[in-house]
Protein backbone atom coordinates (compact mmCIF):
# COMPACT_ATOMS: atom_id res chain seq x y z
CA UNK A 1 0.00 0.00 0.00
CA UNK A 2 2.88 2.34 0.53
CA UNK A 3 4.79 1.80 -2.65
CA UNK A 4 5.01 4.49 -5.27
CA UNK A 5 7.31 7.06 -6.76
CA UNK A 6 9.51 7.86 -9.70
CA UNK A 7 11.50 5.22 -11.59
CA UNK A 8 14.70 6.55 -13.14
CA UNK A 9 14.29 4.91 -16.55
CA UNK A 10 17.08 5.57 -19.06
CA UNK A 11 16.28 4.23 -22.53
CA UNK A 12 19.55 5.11 -24.29
CA UNK A 13 23.12 6.00 -23.37
CA UNK A 14 23.78 9.71 -22.96
CA UNK A 15 27.44 10.73 -23.47
CA UNK A 16 26.94 14.49 -23.04
CA UNK A 17 27.38 16.33 -19.74
CA UNK A 18 24.60 18.61 -18.48
CA UNK A 19 20.95 18.60 -17.48
CA UNK A 20 17.99 16.72 -18.91
CA UNK A 21 14.59 15.77 -17.54
CA UNK A 22 10.91 15.34 -18.17
CA UNK A 23 7.52 16.34 -16.79
CA UNK A 24 4.43 14.13 -17.11
CA UNK A 25 0.86 15.16 -16.23
CA UNK A 26 -2.36 13.19 -16.75
CA UNK A 27 -6.01 13.28 -15.66
CA UNK A 28 -8.91 10.83 -15.81
CA UNK A 29 -12.70 11.08 -15.99
CA UNK A 30 -13.14 10.23 -12.27
CA UNK A 31 -11.46 13.45 -11.10
CA UNK A 32 -8.09 11.77 -10.59
CA UNK A 33 -4.73 13.01 -11.77
CA UNK A 34 -1.02 12.19 -11.69
CA UNK A 35 2.11 14.31 -12.06
CA UNK A 36 5.76 13.27 -12.30
CA UNK A 37 8.90 15.40 -12.48
CA UNK A 38 12.36 13.96 -13.10
CA UNK A 39 15.66 15.84 -13.42
CA UNK A 40 19.04 14.33 -14.37
CA UNK A 41 22.49 15.92 -14.28
CA UNK A 42 25.55 14.23 -15.82
CA UNK A 43 29.12 15.26 -15.09
CA UNK A 44 31.84 13.02 -16.53
CA UNK A 45 31.44 9.57 -14.86
CA UNK A 46 28.73 10.79 -12.45
CA UNK A 47 24.99 10.95 -13.13
CA UNK A 48 22.72 12.51 -10.50
CA UNK A 49 18.93 12.34 -10.57
CA UNK A 50 16.01 13.51 -8.44
CA UNK A 51 12.30 13.13 -8.94
CA UNK A 52 9.00 14.17 -7.40
CA UNK A 53 5.53 12.74 -7.98
CA UNK A 54 2.05 13.52 -6.72
CA UNK A 55 -1.09 11.66 -7.78
CA UNK A 56 -4.68 10.99 -6.83
CA UNK A 57 -6.57 7.96 -8.15
CA UNK A 58 -10.33 7.48 -7.78
CA UNK A 59 -12.57 4.49 -8.49
CA UNK A 60 -16.25 3.82 -8.01
CA UNK A 61 -18.72 1.14 -9.00
CA UNK A 62 -22.05 -0.49 -8.24
CA UNK A 63 -21.60 -3.77 -6.38
CA UNK A 64 -24.04 -6.59 -5.53
CA UNK A 65 -23.32 -9.17 -2.81
CA UNK A 66 -25.38 -12.33 -2.32
CA UNK A 67 -24.59 -14.69 0.57
CA UNK A 68 -26.48 -17.97 1.07
CA UNK A 69 -26.21 -19.61 4.50
CA UNK A 70 -26.97 -23.28 3.87
CA UNK A 71 -27.12 -24.22 7.57
CA UNK A 72 -29.77 -21.64 8.48
CA UNK A 73 -31.41 -21.65 5.04
CA UNK A 74 -31.16 -17.87 4.87
CA UNK A 75 -29.97 -15.37 2.30
CA UNK A 76 -28.26 -12.01 2.81
CA UNK A 77 -28.00 -9.48 -0.02
CA UNK A 78 -26.19 -6.16 -0.11
CA UNK A 79 -26.32 -3.69 -3.02
CA UNK A 80 -24.87 -0.21 -3.30
CA UNK A 81 -22.11 2.09 -4.45
CA UNK A 82 -18.46 1.55 -3.49
CA UNK A 83 -15.92 4.41 -3.79
CA UNK A 84 -12.17 4.48 -3.26
CA UNK A 85 -9.39 7.04 -3.48
CA UNK A 86 -5.61 6.95 -3.15
CA UNK A 87 -3.36 10.00 -2.77
CA UNK A 88 0.41 9.61 -2.98
CA UNK A 89 3.30 12.07 -2.75
CA UNK A 90 6.86 10.84 -3.20
CA UNK A 91 10.45 11.98 -3.66
CA UNK A 92 13.39 10.01 -5.04
CA UNK A 93 17.07 10.84 -5.59
CA UNK A 94 20.25 8.99 -6.44
CA UNK A 95 23.59 8.86 -8.16
CA UNK A 96 25.25 6.54 -10.71
CA UNK A 97 29.02 6.29 -10.98
CA UNK A 98 30.64 4.75 -14.05
CA UNK A 99 33.86 3.10 -12.86
CA UNK A 100 34.70 1.86 -16.36
CA UNK A 101 32.66 1.54 -19.57
CA UNK A 102 31.59 -1.90 -18.26
CA UNK A 103 31.19 -1.23 -14.51
CA UNK A 104 28.62 0.96 -12.77
CA UNK A 105 27.71 1.65 -9.12
CA UNK A 106 24.27 3.09 -8.25
CA UNK A 107 22.87 4.38 -4.96
CA UNK A 108 19.37 5.85 -4.48
CA UNK A 109 16.72 6.55 -1.87
CA UNK A 110 13.04 7.43 -1.72
CA UNK A 111 10.49 8.76 0.78
CA UNK A 112 6.83 9.68 0.64
CA UNK A 113 3.37 9.68 2.16
CA UNK A 114 0.05 8.19 1.14
CA UNK A 115 -3.62 8.07 2.09
CA UNK A 116 -6.22 5.55 0.93
CA UNK A 117 -9.95 5.71 1.60
CA UNK A 118 -12.72 3.23 0.81
CA UNK A 119 -16.40 3.72 1.61
CA UNK A 120 -19.74 2.32 0.58
CA UNK A 121 -23.45 2.96 1.08
CA UNK A 122 -25.62 -0.16 0.98
CA UNK A 123 -29.19 -1.47 1.08
CA UNK A 124 -29.29 -4.87 2.82
CA UNK A 125 -31.92 -7.61 2.98
CA UNK A 126 -31.98 -10.69 5.23
CA UNK A 127 -34.48 -13.43 4.30
CA UNK A 128 -35.23 -16.95 5.53
CA UNK A 129 -35.49 -18.79 2.23
CA UNK A 130 -37.13 -21.88 3.80
CA UNK A 131 -40.23 -19.95 4.89
CA UNK A 132 -42.41 -18.20 2.28
CA UNK A 133 -44.14 -16.27 5.10
CA UNK A 134 -40.86 -14.86 6.40
CA UNK A 135 -40.77 -11.05 6.28
CA UNK A 136 -37.51 -9.67 4.86
CA UNK A 137 -35.42 -7.62 7.27
CA UNK A 138 -34.41 -4.41 5.48
CA UNK A 139 -31.54 -2.20 6.63
CA UNK A 140 -29.15 0.40 5.30
CA UNK A 141 -25.43 0.11 5.91
CA UNK A 142 -22.37 2.32 5.69
CA UNK A 143 -18.79 1.13 5.82
CA UNK A 144 -15.47 2.86 5.39
CA UNK A 145 -11.74 2.51 5.79
CA UNK A 146 -9.07 5.21 5.97
CA UNK A 147 -5.33 4.44 5.92
CA UNK A 148 -2.69 7.15 6.26
CA UNK A 149 1.00 6.44 6.28
CA UNK A 150 4.52 7.06 5.07
CA UNK A 151 7.19 5.00 3.35
CA UNK A 152 10.88 5.15 2.60
CA UNK A 153 13.68 3.08 1.22
CA UNK A 154 17.20 2.88 -0.12
CA UNK A 155 19.00 0.67 -2.60
CA UNK A 156 22.53 0.13 -3.88
CA UNK A 157 23.72 -1.92 -6.85
CA UNK A 158 26.77 -2.86 -8.86
CA UNK A 159 26.58 -3.85 -12.53
CA UNK A 160 29.22 -5.36 -14.82
CA UNK A 161 28.68 -5.76 -18.55
CA UNK A 162 29.99 -9.10 -19.79
CA UNK A 163 32.13 -8.41 -22.84
CA UNK A 164 30.41 -7.41 -26.06
CA UNK A 165 27.20 -9.31 -25.20
CA UNK A 166 24.02 -7.82 -23.79
CA UNK A 167 24.40 -9.84 -20.59
CA UNK A 168 24.93 -8.03 -17.28
CA UNK A 169 26.15 -9.37 -13.93
CA UNK A 170 24.40 -7.48 -11.15
CA UNK A 171 24.54 -7.34 -7.32
CA UNK A 172 22.03 -5.28 -5.37
CA UNK A 173 20.70 -4.62 -1.87
CA UNK A 174 17.34 -3.10 -0.95
CA UNK A 175 15.73 -1.72 2.22
CA UNK A 176 12.11 -0.54 2.54
CA UNK A 177 9.85 0.56 5.38
CA UNK A 178 6.13 1.38 5.57
CA UNK A 179 4.22 2.86 8.52
CA UNK A 180 0.48 3.49 8.61
CA UNK A 181 -2.63 3.85 10.80
CA UNK A 182 -5.97 2.26 9.95
CA UNK A 183 -9.46 3.53 10.86
CA UNK A 184 -12.64 1.55 10.17
CA UNK A 185 -16.34 2.49 10.21
CA UNK A 186 -19.23 0.01 10.06
CA UNK A 187 -22.82 1.16 10.72
CA UNK A 188 -26.17 -0.59 10.18
CA UNK A 189 -29.46 1.31 10.49
CA UNK A 190 -33.08 0.29 10.03
CA UNK A 191 -35.20 2.12 7.47
CA UNK A 192 -36.23 4.62 10.16
CA UNK A 193 -32.58 5.56 10.79
CA UNK A 194 -32.19 3.71 14.12
CA UNK A 195 -28.74 2.18 14.59
CA UNK A 196 -28.69 -1.61 14.73
CA UNK A 197 -26.24 -3.66 16.78
Secondary structure as a PSIPRED ss2 file (coil, helix, strand):
# PSIPRED VFORMAT (PSIPRED V4.0)

   1 X C   1.000  0.000  0.000
   2 X C   1.000  0.000  0.000
   3 X C   1.000  0.000  0.000
   4 X C   1.000  0.000  0.000
   5 X C   1.000  0.000  0.000
   6 X C   1.000  0.000  0.000
   7 X C   1.000  0.000  0.000
   8 X C   1.000  0.000  0.000
   9 X C   1.000  0.000  0.000
  10 X C   1.000  0.000  0.000
  11 X C   1.000  0.000  0.000
  12 X C   1.000  0.000  0.000
  13 X C   1.000  0.000  0.000
  14 X C   1.000  0.000  0.000
  15 X C   1.000  0.000  0.000
  16 X C   1.000  0.000  0.000
  17 X C   1.000  0.000  0.000
  18 X E   0.000  0.000  1.000
  19 X E   0.000  0.000  1.000
  20 X E   0.000  0.000  1.000
  21 X E   0.000  0.000  1.000
  22 X E   0.000  0.000  1.000
  23 X E   0.000  0.000  1.000
  24 X E   0.000  0.000  1.000
  25 X E   0.000  0.000  1.000
  26 X E   0.000  0.000  1.000
  27 X E   0.000  0.000  1.000
  28 X C   1.000  0.000  0.000
  29 X C   1.000  0.000  0.000
  30 X C   1.000  0.000  0.000
  31 X C   1.000  0.000  0.000
  32 X C   1.000  0.000  0.000
  33 X E   0.000  0.000  1.000
  34 X E   0.000  0.000  1.000
  35 X E   0.000  0.000  1.000
  36 X E   0.000  0.000  1.000
  37 X E   0.000  0.000  1.000
  38 X E   0.000  0.000  1.000
  39 X E   0.000  0.000  1.000
  40 X E   0.000  0.000  1.000
  41 X E   0.000  0.000  1.000
  42 X E   0.000  0.000  1.000
  43 X E   0.000  0.000  1.000
  44 X C   1.000  0.000  0.000
  45 X C   1.000  0.000  0.000
  46 X E   0.000  0.000  1.000
  47 X E   0.000  0.000  1.000
  48 X E   0.000  0.000  1.000
  49 X E   0.000  0.000  1.000
  50 X E   0.000  0.000  1.000
  51 X E   0.000  0.000  1.000
  52 X E   0.000  0.000  1.000
  53 X E   0.000  0.000  1.000
  54 X E   0.000  0.000  1.000
  55 X E   0.000  0.000  1.000
  56 X E   0.000  0.000  1.000
  57 X E   0.000  0.000  1.000
  58 X E   0.000  0.000  1.000
  59 X E   0.000  0.000  1.000
  60 X E   0.000  0.000  1.000
  61 X E   0.000  0.000  1.000
  62 X E   0.000  0.000  1.000
  63 X E   0.000  0.000  1.000
  64 X E   0.000  0.000  1.000
  65 X E   0.000  0.000  1.000
  66 X E   0.000  0.000  1.000
  67 X E   0.000  0.000  1.000
  68 X E   0.000  0.000  1.000
  69 X E   0.000  0.000  1.000
  70 X C   1.000  0.000  0.000
  71 X C   1.000  0.000  0.000
  72 X C   1.000  0.000  0.000
  73 X C   1.000  0.000  0.000
  74 X E   0.000  0.000  1.000
  75 X E   0.000  0.000  1.000
  76 X E   0.000  0.000  1.000
  77 X E   0.000  0.000  1.000
  78 X E   0.000  0.000  1.000
  79 X E   0.000  0.000  1.000
  80 X E   0.000  0.000  1.000
  81 X E   0.000  0.000  1.000
  82 X E   0.000  0.000  1.000
  83 X E   0.000  0.000  1.000
  84 X E   0.000  0.000  1.000
  85 X E   0.000  0.000  1.000
  86 X E   0.000  0.000  1.000
  87 X E   0.000  0.000  1.000
  88 X E   0.000  0.000  1.000
  89 X E   0.000  0.000  1.000
  90 X E   0.000  0.000  1.000
  91 X E   0.000  0.000  1.000
  92 X E   0.000  0.000  1.000
  93 X E   0.000  0.000  1.000
  94 X E   0.000  0.000  1.000
  95 X E   0.000  0.000  1.000
  96 X E   0.000  0.000  1.000
  97 X E   0.000  0.000  1.000
  98 X E   0.000  0.000  1.000
  99 X E   0.000  0.000  1.000
 100 X E   0.000  0.000  1.000
 101 X C   1.000  0.000  0.000
 102 X C   1.000  0.000  0.000
 103 X E   0.000  0.000  1.000
 104 X E   0.000  0.000  1.000
 105 X E   0.000  0.000  1.000
 106 X E   0.000  0.000  1.000
 107 X E   0.000  0.000  1.000
 108 X E   0.000  0.000  1.000
 109 X E   0.000  0.000  1.000
 110 X E   0.000  0.000  1.000
 111 X E   0.000  0.000  1.000
 112 X E   0.000  0.000  1.000
 113 X E   0.000  0.000  1.000
 114 X E   0.000  0.000  1.000
 115 X E   0.000  0.000  1.000
 116 X E   0.000  0.000  1.000
 117 X E   0.000  0.000  1.000
 118 X E   0.000  0.000  1.000
 119 X E   0.000  0.000  1.000
 120 X E   0.000  0.000  1.000
 121 X E   0.000  0.000  1.000
 122 X E   0.000  0.000  1.000
 123 X E   0.000  0.000  1.000
 124 X E   0.000  0.000  1.000
 125 X E   0.000  0.000  1.000
 126 X E   0.000  0.000  1.000
 127 X E   0.000  0.000  1.000
 128 X E   0.000  0.000  1.000
 129 X C   1.000  0.000  0.000
 130 X C   1.000  0.000  0.000
 131 X C   1.000  0.000  0.000
 132 X C   1.000  0.000  0.000
 133 X C   1.000  0.000  0.000
 134 X C   1.000  0.000  0.000
 135 X C   1.000  0.000  0.000
 136 X C   1.000  0.000  0.000
 137 X E   0.000  0.000  1.000
 138 X E   0.000  0.000  1.000
 139 X E   0.000  0.000  1.000
 140 X E   0.000  0.000  1.000
 141 X E   0.000  0.000  1.000
 142 X E   0.000  0.000  1.000
 143 X E   0.000  0.000  1.000
 144 X E   0.000  0.000  1.000
 145 X E   0.000  0.000  1.000
 146 X E   0.000  0.000  1.000
 147 X E   0.000  0.000  1.000
 148 X E   0.000  0.000  1.000
 149 X E   0.000  0.000  1.000
 150 X E   0.000  0.000  1.000
 151 X E   0.000  0.000  1.000
 152 X E   0.000  0.000  1.000
 153 X E   0.000  0.000  1.000
 154 X E   0.000  0.000  1.000
 155 X E   0.000  0.000  1.000
 156 X E   0.000  0.000  1.000
 157 X E   0.000  0.000  1.000
 158 X E   0.000  0.000  1.000
 159 X E   0.000  0.000  1.000
 160 X E   0.000  0.000  1.000
 161 X E   0.000  0.000  1.000
 162 X C   1.000  0.000  0.000
 163 X C   1.000  0.000  0.000
 164 X C   1.000  0.000  0.000
 165 X C   1.000  0.000  0.000
 166 X C   1.000  0.000  0.000
 167 X C   1.000  0.000  0.000
 168 X E   0.000  0.000  1.000
 169 X E   0.000  0.000  1.000
 170 X E   0.000  0.000  1.000
 171 X E   0.000  0.000  1.000
 172 X E   0.000  0.000  1.000
 173 X E   0.000  0.000  1.000
 174 X E   0.000  0.000  1.000
 175 X E   0.000  0.000  1.000
 176 X E   0.000  0.000  1.000
 177 X E   0.000  0.000  1.000
 178 X E   0.000  0.000  1.000
 179 X E   0.000  0.000  1.000
 180 X E   0.000  0.000  1.000
 181 X E   0.000  0.000  1.000
 182 X E   0.000  0.000  1.000
 183 X E   0.000  0.000  1.000
 184 X E   0.000  0.000  1.000
 185 X E   0.000  0.000  1.000
 186 X E   0.000  0.000  1.000
 187 X E   0.000  0.000  1.000
 188 X E   0.000  0.000  1.000
 189 X E   0.000  0.000  1.000
 190 X E   0.000  0.000  1.000
 191 X C   1.000  0.000  0.000
 192 X C   1.000  0.000  0.000
 193 X C   1.000  0.000  0.000
 194 X C   1.000  0.000  0.000
 195 X E   0.000  0.000  1.000
 196 X E   0.000  0.000  1.000
 197 X C   1.000  0.000  0.000
